[in-house]
Amino acid sequence: MNLYEFEGLELFDKSGIPTPKRVHLQSSKDIEKFAAKLTFEGPYIAKAQILAGKRGKSGLIKSWTPEVGYLDLQNLLKTSSRGVLVEEKLEAKKEHYLSITYSTSKRSPLIIYSNEGGVDVEEVKKFEEFEVDLTQKFKFNELTPELNKIVEKLWQVFTEFDCRLAEINPLFETKGGLIAVDSKIILDEDGLFRHEEDLGFEQRDIAGKKPTKAEAAAKQIDKEDHRGSAGSSYMELDGDIGIIAAGGGGSLVNMDALVALGGKPANYTEHSGNPPAEKIEKLTKIVLSKQNLIGCWLVGATANFTDMYETLSGFVNGLKAIKPKPDYPIVIRRGGPRWEEAKKMLEQVKEKEDFDLHIYGPETPMTSTAKIMVELSNKYKNEHFNR
């Protein structure tokens, strides 16, 4: 889970990493109070709080002076997800980059450092990497004693708060010492339960918004059962075609195909890793519980290890529980182990339950069924909603 800059700086404060004087303004009233009675001396810099990079180039970080009043801050507030951060504007003799992350290739935490930091840091060619030896105290000969102290404190942030990434960019070198003037913190969601109460970091999606009831319920599926994945990647959208996709890149390709053909997804979700039927049933209930659907598309490539009979049994159980009436079209395209058994089961369900199932196997391209889904759902919509 991504934290906003002001939240990351709060973690730095807790761990003893020097940060600028600042105030977090979350409303027009906050801005008016601050502009009328400054709580610390300037010069000042104002930053919109959004979960995105390149804020400076986008005009979301600006110098600010009391003489211009609060209008500039109000304008920044309109562009922001979580308010505006006003900081003391510091002068840097030099800017550094420092982060701690986990390297899956080295299977260990990794400290990354560059004596160049700030805007366009990704274009810097000289980064130093230090593997963390958990049996040794941090001390890197390549770094100054002051930098080593910041590394120790950043490691405290990384471990205490279950981070996937703890980054300072830029780390200012000033007359008064090293100061972290920005933060990028990504928390491991599996460890979030340890910090929700003491830090107040509520669950949120990648865009920074609080999850809907359906999104929260979908994420809970994998938390309760770690066999396979179903629901961890779930996002509600504004469309009217329920989506139950399989795989990572393939699911995105299918979504693109549906949208390109004029279809409007009601959600994005995916499942993988051979989840049991009960997990697919829970996910299906969540997807199909959305109001005013005009179709459902269960789509995925030909699997190597996922049991198709198990997967589609879960889907059918969820379908029977929801019982969409009147029946909108349901297009299924799958393939893989036990597909023939699953196909036969689906055909029996179609005949017995009278669901409007359209069943396709690996002989039919996935994106071809996107066209079928759009055509059938449009027909359904015209018959039931456009009278």
Secondary structure by P-SEA (a helix, b strand, c coil): ccccaaaaaaaaaaacccccbbbbbccaaaaaaaaaccccccccccccccccccccccccbbbbbccccaaaaaaaaaacccbbbbccbbbbcbbbbbbbbbbccccbbbbbbbcccccccccccbbbbbccccccccccccccaaaaaaaaaaaaaaccccccbbbbccccccccccccccccccccccccccccccccccccccccccccaaaaaaaaccccccccccccccccccccbbbbcccaaaaaaaaaaaaaabbbbcccccccccccaaaaaaaaaaaacccccccccccccccccccaaaaaaaaaaaaaaaccccccbbbbbbcccaaaaaaaaaaaaaaacccbbbbbcccccaaaaaaaaaaaaaaaaaacccc
